[in-house]
């Protein structure tokens, strides 16, 4: 039995109040919060990484060394430093070190390659780059702009030796720290920094171009954790578990802001391992973990083990756990686990949270007039909002699909919930809808479709249009097309997501119209796709078309293509499947699908 509407609303109100209190502490930044913890509990374990424990005091001291090394390079308050590193303790030395001097940190996806790396580093005018040795080959794109930026290489015991001698601006972090040992760090270097300042740039795939730099303020980051104290009852005795990449909002902001909020400990894993999951939980007495839907699916696919039957896990929070997985997960691993399924995005000014374990739901809005979030009816087939006779948005009713919107300001201009946006002002404006319910109002367009039931529980339906989700990552079809534009034998490339039975989200598929007289080259296209695209963004399927369907305004149609998917009964065009074993796209066959662990299209 879930909470009543009033009980649910009370929890939300208290969480909102906690968030507001953080915003009012205008002089408290993330670095301030961590330094407070390091001073009040220096010996308490902050991180457990690779079976080694690191205290708050130890991490703070190492972060200070990184701060001094950056100061030696002329980095100061208001500057931006690019950080590209996998999950390991040195990430926090670098991240916290830069925050200590009042710099913003651009968090580069460790899977990014080529243009995506150059774009991310230069789009925010990075003054320094800190790169893990394990990421150096992907960082070293050959772009002259990157070669001119001072570079710290953070050594890694599991990464191969790398040669940085050709880059005169590069040095190891050990060399940089040695060269700055004479400096005495003084946190007054960030005096005057407010929590409304930018702490991080997190890159998010939108509907146009390369990833956009989403602005994350100190206030937004800190308030996220404060909300979870109220909503999930976490406390300083909790041991957290992070297997998600910490350059992402889910890992760094949702989970670690909670760790900072309570002063807890966290077991940090470099990579997710389904087979090690429950053993890790048991060995370190983990009580709180974060997930995405695929993690839960993988756990259900592992053989039963003793540790899963006698564990300490009390709280799971995350997104993407569908109803089918949810019920199986609870049945196998125990109903004592509180599952806090939610919805949100890195840049969003609104979110949803399922606070009382309603299976399959990602949140509840008990009273619409007490929130700044609305569900406006959406016509998926025609890719447009449904309007009433006055031209205003029409609120979706029970069971009707709509897009979730977050109000930025009213028609009279009163700010309701700020949208910090992106460094690209045009990209920011594209995410804002105006005159939605009244003249002059402004709403953040989430791009996500939902429906809700008669008890006001919300259920995620899909992404709108050009962005789909695969392997727990948002994939921008426009970005993929941009990266594949070097394939000059193609006249047009149309990328979209298609359902794959038994898998979360949608897999990438590309419909290609070849230049007249040219033939599709399976090896060449494979080489380009794997070189330019991150693993999850590489199209799994290729359809070679004789003509491309367009609208009157020259927009590529996708509805019919998505409906056909990779079904050979419907697709009479040449159809190919990603074949990593042969390093090419191979002609479609049932046996190839099976060998790749894929199911026939349904």
C-alpha positions in Angstrom: 0.0 0.0 0.0 1.5 3.3 -1.1 1.3 6.7 0.6 -1.8 8.8 0.5 -1.7 11.8 -1.8 -1.3 14.1 1.3 1.6 12.0 2.7 3.3 11.9 -0.6 3.0 15.7 -1.1 4.4 16.3 2.4 7.6 14.4 1.5 7.9 16.4 -1.7 7.3 19.7 0.1 10.0 18.8 2.7 12.4 17.9 -0.1 11.8 21.1 -1.9 12.3 23.1 1.3 15.7 21.3 1.8 16.7 22.2 -1.7 15.6 25.8 -1.1 17.8 26.0 2.0 20.8 25.0 0.0 20.1 27.7 -2.5 20.0 30.2 0.3 23.5 29.3 1.5 24.9 31.5 -1.3 28.5 31.3 -0.2 28.7 27.5 0.2 30.2 25.7 -2.7 31.0 22.0 -3.3 34.6 22.6 -2.3 33.4 24.3 0.9 31.2 21.4 1.7 34.0 18.8 1.2 36.5 20.9 3.2 34.0 21.0 6.0 33.7 17.3 6.0 37.5 16.8 5.8 37.9 19.1 8.8 35.1 17.6 10.9 35.8 13.9 10.1 39.3 13.7 8.6 39.7 10.0 9.4 36.3 8.8 8.1 36.4 6.7 4.9 35.2 8.7 1.9 36.2 6.2 -0.9 36.9 2.5 -1.1 38.6 1.9 -4.4 40.4 -1.3 -5.6 40.2 -2.6 -2.0 42.0 0.5 -0.6 40.3 3.0 1.7 40.8 6.7 1.4 39.7 9.1 4.1 38.1 12.5 3.7 41.4 14.1 5.0 43.6 12.1 2.6 41.4 13.0 -0.5 41.3 16.6 0.6 45.1 16.8 0.9 45.6 15.2 -2.5 43.0 17.5 -4.1 45.0 20.5 -2.7 48.1 19.2 -4.5 46.2 19.1 -7.8 44.9 22.6 -7.1 48.5 24.0 -6.6 49.6 22.3 -9.8 46.8 24.0 -11.7 47.6 27.4 -10.1 51.2 26.9 -11.3 49.7 26.8 -14.8 47.9 30.1 -14.3 44.4 28.5 -13.7 42.2 30.7 -11.4 38.7 31.4 -10.4 36.3 31.5 -13.3 38.5 29.4 -15.6 37.6 26.0 -17.0 39.5 22.8 -16.8 38.7 19.7 -18.9 38.8 16.4 -17.1 38.7 13.0 -18.9 39.2 10.1 -16.6 37.6 6.8 -15.8 36.2 6.0 -12.4 39.1 6.0 -10.0 40.2 7.9 -6.9 42.3 10.3 -8.9 39.2 11.7 -10.5 38.2 13.2 -7.2 41.7 14.6 -6.6 41.4 16.4 -9.9 37.7 17.4 -9.7 37.8 18.7 -6.1 41.2 20.3 -6.7 39.9 22.4 -9.5 36.8 23.4 -7.5 39.1 24.4 -4.7 40.5 27.2 -6.8 37.1 28.3 -8.1 37.5 26.8 -11.6 34.7 25.0 -13.5 35.3 21.5 -14.6 34.3 20.2 -18.1 33.6 16.4 -17.6 34.5 14.7 -20.9 32.9 11.3 -21.7 35.6 8.7 -21.5 34.2 7.0 -24.6 34.3 10.2 -26.7 36.5 10.1 -29.8 37.9 12.5 -32.4 35.6 15.5 -33.1 33.5 14.9 -30.0 36.6 15.3 -27.7 37.9 18.4 -29.5 34.5 20.0 -29.4 34.0 19.3 -25.7 37.3 20.7 -24.7 37.2 23.8 -26.8 33.5 24.6 -26.5 34.1 25.8 -22.9 37.4 27.4 -23.5 39.4 25.0 -21.3 42.6 26.5 -19.9 44.0 23.1 -18.8 43.2 19.5 -19.4 43.6 16.7 -16.9 43.5 13.3 -18.7 43.9 9.8 -17.3 46.5 7.7 -19.1 43.8 5.2 -19.9 42.0 7.9 -22.0 45.0 9.6 -23.6 44.7 7.8 -27.0 41.2 9.0 -27.3 42.1 12.5 -26.1 45.0 12.9 -28.5 43.0 13.6 -31.6 45.7 15.5 -33.5 43.7 18.7 -33.2 46.1 21.6 -33.0 43.8 23.4 -30.6 44.2 20.6 -28.0 47.9 20.5 -28.5 48.1 24.1 -27.4 46.3 23.5 -24.1 48.5 22.6 -21.1 47.9 18.9 -20.3 48.4 16.9 -17.1 48.5 13.1 -17.6 47.4 11.1 -14.6 49.3 7.9 -14.5 47.3 4.7 -14.3 48.7 1.3 -13.3 46.4 -0.6 -15.7 47.0 1.6 -18.8 49.8 1.0 -21.2 52.8 3.3 -21.3 52.2 6.3 -23.4 54.6 8.7 -25.2 53.8 12.3 -24.5 57.2 13.6 -25.5 55.9 15.1 -28.8 53.5 17.4 -26.9 55.5 20.2 -25.3 52.5 21.2 -23.2 52.1 17.8 -21.6 53.5 16.5 -18.3 52.6 13.8 -15.8 50.6 14.9 -12.8 53.5 13.7 -10.6 55.8 16.2 -12.4 53.3 19.0 -12.1 52.8 18.4 -8.4 56.6 18.3 -7.8 56.9 21.6 -9.6 54.4 23.2 -7.3 55.4 21.9 -3.9 56.7 25.4 -2.9 53.1 26.8 -3.1 51.0 27.1 0.0 47.3 26.7 -0.9 45.0 29.4 0.4 41.3 28.9 -0.2 40.9 32.7 -0.3 41.8 32.2 -3.9 38.1 31.5 -4.5 36.8 34.3 -2.2 33.5 35.7 -3.4 32.5 32.6 -5.4 28.8 32.0 -5.0 26.9 28.7 -5.2 25.2 30.1 -8.3 28.5 29.8 -10.2 29.1 27.0 -12.6 30.7 24.0 -10.9 30.7 21.6 -13.9 29.9 21.3 -17.5 28.3 18.0 -18.3 27.9 17.1 -21.9 24.5 15.9 -23.0 23.3 14.6 -26.3 20.5 16.7 -27.6 18.7 16.8 -30.9 21.2 18.9 -32.9 24.9 18.7 -33.5 27.6 17.6 -31.1 27.1 17.2 -27.4 26.0 20.4 -25.6 27.8 21.7 -22.5 25.1 21.7 -19.8 25.7 24.1 -17.0 25.6 22.6 -13.5 25.8 25.1 -10.7 27.2 24.4 -7.2 23.7 25.0 -5.8 22.0 22.5 -8.2 24.7 19.9 -7.4 24.5 20.3 -3.6 20.7 20.5 -3.5 20.3 17.1 -5.3 21.8 15.3 -2.4 19.9 17.3 0.2 16.7 16.2 -1.5 17.7 12.5 -1.2 18.2 12.9 2.6 14.5 13.7 2.8 13.1 11.4 0.1 15.1 8.2 0.9 16.2 8.7 4.5 19.9 8.3 3.8 22.3 9.1 6.6 26.0 9.3 7.6 26.2 5.6 8.4 25.2 4.6 4.9 27.8 3.0 2.5 27.1 3.9 -1.1 28.0 1.9 -4.2 28.9 3.6 -7.5 29.3 1.6 -10.7 28.1 4.3 -13.1 30.6 6.6 -14.9 31.2 9.7 -12.8 31.4 12.0 -15.7 27.6 11.6 -15.9 25.0 13.3 -13.8 23.7 10.1 -12.4 27.0 9.0 -10.9 28.6 12.3 -9.9 25.6 14.4 -9.1 22.8 12.1 -8.0 25.0 9.7 -6.0 28.0 11.7 -4.8 26.0 14.8 -3.9 24.1 12.4 -1.6 27.4 11.1 -0.2 28.5 14.7 0.4 25.2 15.7 2.0 25.4 13.1 4.7 29.2 12.6 4.9 29.0 8.9 4.1 31.4 6.4 2.5 31.3 5.1 -1.1 32.6 2.0 -2.8 33.7 3.2 -6.2 34.1 0.7 -9.0 35.9 1.4 -12.3 33.5 -0.8 -14.3 30.2 -2.5 -13.5 30.5 -6.2 -13.0 27.2 -8.1 -12.6 29.0 -11.2 -11.1 30.9 -9.1 -8.5 27.9 -6.9 -7.6 26.4 -8.9 -4.7 29.8 -9.9 -3.4 30.8 -6.3 -3.2 27.6 -5.4 -1.4 28.2 -8.1 1.2 32.0 -7.5 1.6 31.6 -3.7 2.2 28.2 -3.8 3.8 26.8 -1.4 1.1 23.4 0.0 2.0 22.7 2.4 -1.0 23.3 1.9 -4.7 22.4 3.7 -7.9 21.3 2.0 -11.0 20.1 2.3 -14.6 17.7 -0.2 -16.1 20.4 -2.2 -17.9 22.2 -2.9 -14.6 19.2 -4.6 -13.1 18.6 -6.6 -16.3 22.3 -7.8 -16.2 21.9 -8.8 -12.5 18.9 -10.9 -13.3 20.9 -12.7 -15.9 23.6 -13.9 -13.5 23.6 -17.3 -11.8 22.3 -17.2 -8.2 24.9 -16.8 -5.5 25.0 -16.9 -1.8 25.7 -13.2 -1.3 22.4 -12.1 -3.0 20.4 -13.9 -0.3 21.9 -12.3 2.7 22.8 -8.7 1.8 22.8 -5.3 3.4 21.3 -3.3 0.5 18.5 -1.1 1.7 18.0 1.5 -1.0 18.3 1.6 -4.8 17.7 4.8 -6.7 18.0 5.4 -10.4 16.0 5.3 -13.6 15.0 2.9 -16.4 13.7 -0.1 -14.4 10.7 -1.3 -16.4 7.8 -3.1 -14.8 8.9 -6.5 -16.0 12.4 -6.1 -14.6 11.1 -4.5 -11.3 8.9 -7.4 -10.3 11.5 -10.0 -11.1 14.2 -8.0 -9.3 12.1 -7.7 -6.1 11.1 -11.4 -6.2 14.7 -12.6 -6.6 16.7 -10.1 -4.4 14.2 -9.2 -1.7 11.3 -6.9 -1.1 13.3 -5.1 1.7 15.1 -3.1 -0.9 13.4 0.3 -1.4 13.5 1.1 -5.1 13.4 4.9 -5.8 12.8 5.0 -9.6 12.9 8.5 -10.9 13.2 10.6 -14.0 15.4 13.6 -14.7 18.1 14.9 -17.0 21.3 16.6 -16.4 20.1 20.0 -17.5 16.4 19.8 -16.5 14.7 22.2 -14.2 12.2 19.5 -13.1 12.2 15.9 -12.1 10.0 13.0 -10.9 10.6 10.6 -8.1 8.7 7.4 -7.1 8.9 7.5 -3.3 6.7 4.6 -2.4 7.8 1.7 -4.6 4.9 1.7 -7.1 6.3 -0.9 -9.6 7.1 0.6 -13.0 6.4 4.2 -12.1 9.0 6.9 -12.3 7.2 9.3 -10.0 4.0 10.9 -8.8 2.4 14.3 -8.8 -0.3 14.2 -6.2 -1.5 17.8 -6.7 -0.8 19.5 -10.0 -1.2 23.0 -8.6 1.6 22.3 -6.1 4.2 21.7 -8.8 5.7 23.6 -11.7 5.6 20.4 -13.9 2.9 19.8 -16.5 2.2 17.0 -19.0 1.0 18.5 -22.3 -0.7 16.2 -24.9 1.6 15.2 -27.7 0.8 13.9 -31.2 3.7 11.5 -31.8 2.8 10.7 -35.4 2.8 14.4 -36.5 5.6 15.3 -34.0 3.7 18.2 -32.5 1.9 19.3 -29.3 -1.9 19.2 -29.3 -3.3 22.7 -29.1 -6.8 23.9 -28.0 -9.0 26.3 -29.9 -7.0 29.3 -28.5 -3.7 27.8 -29.6 -2.5 26.9 -26.1 -1.2 23.5 -25.0 -3.7 21.0 -23.9 -3.1 19.1 -20.7 -2.9 15.4 -21.1 -5.5 13.4 -19.1 -5.3 10.0 -17.5 -3.7 7.5 -19.9 -3.0 10.0 -22.7 0.6 10.5 -23.8 2.2 13.9 -23.3 5.5 15.7 -23.1 6.7 16.6 -19.6 7.4 20.4 -19.3 9.0 22.3 -16.4 7.9 25.9 -15.9 10.7 28.5 -16.1 8.6 31.6 -15.6 5.0 32.8 -15.7 3.4 35.0 -18.3 4.1 38.0 -16.1 7.8 37.0 -15.9 8.0 35.7 -12.4 10.7 33.1 -12.2 9.4 29.7 -11.1 12.2 27.2 -11.6 15.4 28.5 -13.4 16.8 26.7 -16.4 20.6 27.1 -16.4 20.8 25.9 -20.0 24.0 25.4 -22.0 27.0 27.4 -23.0 25.4 27.6 -26.5 22.7 30.2 -26.2 20.9 29.0 -29.3 20.8 25.5 -27.9 19.4 26.9 -24.7 16.6 28.7 -26.6 15.7 25.6 -28.5 14.8 23.9 -25.3 12.4 26.6 -24.2 8.7 26.7 -25.2 6.8 30.0 -24.9 3.1 30.9 -24.8 2.3 27.3 -23.8 -0.6 27.9 -21.4 -0.7 31.7 -21.4 0.9 34.6 -23.3 4.4 35.2 -22.1 5.0 32.0 -20.1 8.1 29.9 -20.6 8.6 26.2 -20.1 11.6 23.8 -20.4 10.9 21.1 -23.0 12.2 17.8 -21.6 11.7 15.9 -24.9 10.3 12.9 -22.9 6.9 11.4 -23.2 4.9 10.1 -20.3 1.4 9.0 -19.3 -0.1 8.9 -15.9 -2.8 6.8 -14.1 -5.8 7.7 -12.0 -3.7 7.9 -8.9 -1.3 10.4 -10.5 1.7 7.9 -10.9 3.7 8.7 -14.0 5.1 6.1 -16.5 7.9 6.8 -19.0 6.8 6.2 -22.6 9.6 7.3 -25.0 11.9 10.1 -26.2 10.6 12.5 -28.7 11.9 12.6 -32.2 15.6 12.7 -32.8 17.0 11.4 -29.5 16.7 7.8 -28.4 18.2 5.9 -25.5 20.4 2.8 -25.8 22.7 1.1 -23.3 21.6 3.7 -20.7 22.9 6.6 -22.9 21.0 9.2 -24.8 22.0 9.2 -28.5 21.4 12.2 -30.7 20.6 11.0 -34.2 21.7 14.4 -35.6 25.0 14.0 -33.8 25.5 10.5 -35.3 24.7 11.8 -38.8 27.2 14.6 -38.3 29.9 12.2 -37.3 29.2 10.0 -40.3 29.2 12.9 -42.7 32.7 11.9 -43.9 31.1 9.0 -45.8 31.0 10.9 -49.0 29.4 8.1 -51.1 26.2 8.7 -49.2 23.8 11.4 -50.4 21.7 11.2 -47.3 21.9 9.4 -44.0 18.8 9.1 -41.7 19.5 7.7 -38.2 16.8 6.6 -35.8 16.2 4.2 -32.9 14.4 0.8 -33.3 13.0 -1.5 -30.7 15.0 -4.6 -30.0 13.0 -7.4 -28.2 14.4 -8.1 -24.7 16.5 -4.9 -24.5 15.9 -1.6 -22.9 15.6 1.5 -25.1 16.2 1.6 -28.8 19.2 0.5 -30.9 20.6 2.7 -33.6 19.7 2.1 -37.2 20.7 4.1 -40.3 18.9 4.4 -43.6 21.3 5.4 -46.3 20.7 6.9 -49.7 23.8 6.4 -51.9 25.1 8.9 -54.4 24.1 7.8 -57.9 26.5 5.2 -59.2 28.0 4.4 -55.8 27.5 1.2 -53.8 27.4 0.7 -50.1 30.8 -0.4 -48.7 30.3 -2.5 -45.6 33.9 -2.4 -44.4 34.5 1.3 -45.1 31.4 2.3 -43.3 32.2 0.1 -40.4 35.6 1.6 -40.0 34.3 5.1 -40.1 31.5 4.4 -37.6 33.7 2.7 -35.1 36.4 5.4 -35.4 34.1 8.4 -35.0 31.3 7.2 -32.7 31.1 6.1 -29.1 30.3 2.5 -28.8 26.6 2.9 -27.8 26.0 5.3 -30.7 27.2 3.0 -33.5 24.2 1.9 -35.6 23.5 -1.8 -35.2 21.5 -1.9 -38.5 21.9 -0.4 -41.9 19.2 -0.1 -44.6 20.3 1.0 -48.1 17.4 2.9 -49.7 16.5 3.7 -53.3 14.9 7.0 -52.2 14.5 9.0 -49.0 11.1 10.0 -47.7 10.9 13.7 -46.8 8.4 16.2 -45.6 7.5 19.4 -47.5 10.1 21.3 -45.5 12.8 18.7 -46.3 12.8 17.0 -42.9 13.5 13.3 -43.1 10.6 11.1 -42.2 11.3 8.4 -39.6 8.0 7.0 -38.5 7.7 4.4 -41.2 11.4 3.5 -41.0 11.1 3.0 -37.2 7.9 0.9 -37.8 9.7 -1.3 -40.3 12.7 -1.6 -38.1 15.0 -4.4 -39.2 12.2 -6.8 -40.0 13.1 -8.6 -43.3 9.4 -9.2 -44.0 8.9 -5.5 -44.3 12.3 -4.3 -45.5 12.9 -5.3 -49.1 16.0 -2.9 -49.4 19.5 -4.3 -48.7 19.7 -4.8 -44.9 23.0 -5.1 -42.9 23.9 -5.9 -39.3 26.9 -4.7 -37.3 29.4 -7.6 -37.3 32.3 -6.9 -35.0 33.8 -10.3 -35.5 34.4 -9.6 -39.2 34.8 -5.9 -38.6 32.2 -4.9 -41.2 28.5 -4.6 -41.7 27.3 -8.0 -42.9 24.1 -8.9 -44.8 21.2 -9.6 -42.5 20.6 -13.2 -41.5 18.9 -14.9 -38.6 22.1 -16.7 -37.6 24.1 -13.5 -37.5 21.4 -11.9 -35.2 21.6 -14.9 -32.9 25.4 -14.9 -32.8 25.2 -11.2 -31.7 22.7 -12.0 -29.0 19.9 -10.1 -30.8 16.3 -11.1 -31.2 14.3 -11.0 -34.5 12.3 -7.8 -34.9 8.7 -8.1 -33.5 
